[in-house]
Amino acid sequence: MLILQKSIKAMKTKELIEEISSLPVDERAMVVDSILRTLNPTDATIDKKWGEIAKKRLKELQSGDVKPIPGEEVFKKISDRFSS
């Protein structure tokens, strides 16, 4: 990654894409995440609210107040709804 950082200014877009494509998956994911954050900066208020919602939902699952639905079932219902 250090080589990439030092030579990034001298690279053309195509060369940069080729270099990034050669990185291991986890490093490519970090690059993508970094680029996306420049396009959509995080909002601490929104992140906090999402955290609160996630904690509430986890408590609901753990207490048994709500029943989890397997993803396959959810996707089948969606597929059935749109294929009719």
N, C-alpha and C positions, 0 to 999 in steps of 0.2 A: 504494500500500500504506500510505502514511503516513496518508491520510485514513481508511482502514479502522482503523488502530491508534488514532487519536484518538477516533473515534466508537463504538468497539466496546462500551463500557460502557453507552451510552445506547440501544443497539439491542435490539430484541426478537429472539427466535430466528428468526422468519420473515424479518425484515428482514436479519438477519445472513446467512442462507442466500442470499437474493436478491443481496446485495452480493458475497458470495464467488462465486456463480455467474456474475457479470458479469466476473470477473477472467480474464486470459489463462490458458490451460491450465497453463503452468509455475508460475504463482503459485498456482493452485488446488491443484496437486499439492503445493506446499510447505505449504499450509494443512492439507491432508489428512494429510500426513506428520507435521506438528507435533501434530495432534490425536491421531493414532494412537499417537504416542510417549507421550502422557499416559495413554493407556489401557493400553499395554504398554511400560513402561519398558525400555530396553535393559539387558542384562546383559553387562558387559565380558568376563566369563569365556566366556560362550556365543559372543559375537562373535569372540573370539580363536580359539576352537575351529573355528568356521565358516571363518574366514580360513585356518587351517592346512589344513583339508580342501580348500578351494578351491585353495590353492597345490599341494597333493599331486596333485589331479586334473589341474590344468594341466600339471604336470610329466609325469604319465602320458600325457597326450595328446601333448605335445611330443616325448616320447621314443619314441612309437609303441607303448608297452606296452598301451595300450587304443585301441580304434577308436571314433571318435564315431559315433553313430547319428542320422541326420536326424530332426528333430522330427516331421515328417509320418509317418515310419515308426513312431515310438513311439506317436503318437496313433492311427494306424490299428490297431496291435496292441491297444491299450486298447479302442478302439471294437469291434473284432472279438470280443474276449474278453467284453465285456458285452452284445453284441447276440445272442450265441448262446444 
